[in-house]
Amino acid sequence: MTNYLSAEQILDADDLAIEDVPVPEWGGTVRVKGMSGTERDRFEAGFVGNDMKQLPKDNAL
């Protein structure tokens, strides 16, 4: 029998990877984390203005 997951089970899953990445050029390590769809959308929206044209990268962060 197939075990189908509910939407709640999928959304509640702790599945965003976290990884420490050495960056010798900077003299240390950074920790990176996968983004949820909502986080990615918010991040990408920082690159696009109301007219859907790309904004300078300085405006994103």
N, C-alpha and C positions, 0 to 999 in steps of 0.2 A: 504494500500500500504506500502511496506517495504522501509524504509529510509536507503539505503546503504551509508556507509561512504567512502569517497575517501581516498587514501593513504596519501594525503596531510593533510586531517583532522585528521587522526590517528596520523601521525607524529608530528603535531602541538599541539596535546592535552597536557595540563598541568596536567599530571597524575602520576608524581613521588611524592610519599608521603614523607613528612618531619615530623619527630617526635622528640620531646625532651624526652630523657630517663634519669631518675635519676639514678645515680651510686653512692650510698652512700659509697661504698668502696673507691672511689676516692675523695669523698668530694664534689661532684658537679653533674652537668648534662651535657650530651653530646647530640648533635643534629645529628641525622642520616637521611640519604636521600636514597631513592631507586635509583638504577643505571639503566641507559639506557642499551640496549643491547651492544652498542659500548663501554660504560664505563666498563661494566662487562667483555667484551672480553679483553680489554686492561689490566684490573686488573688481570684476570686469566693468561694472557700471561706472566706476571711477574713471575709466578710460574713454567713455562715450558721453557726449553732451546731449542735450534735449533734442538736437537736430540729427542725432545718430552719427555725427561726425566724430572722428577720433580726436581726443583732447591731448595736450602735451602730457607726458608721463609724470611731470611734477605735480599735476592736479590729482593724481590717483591716490597718493598716500598722504 
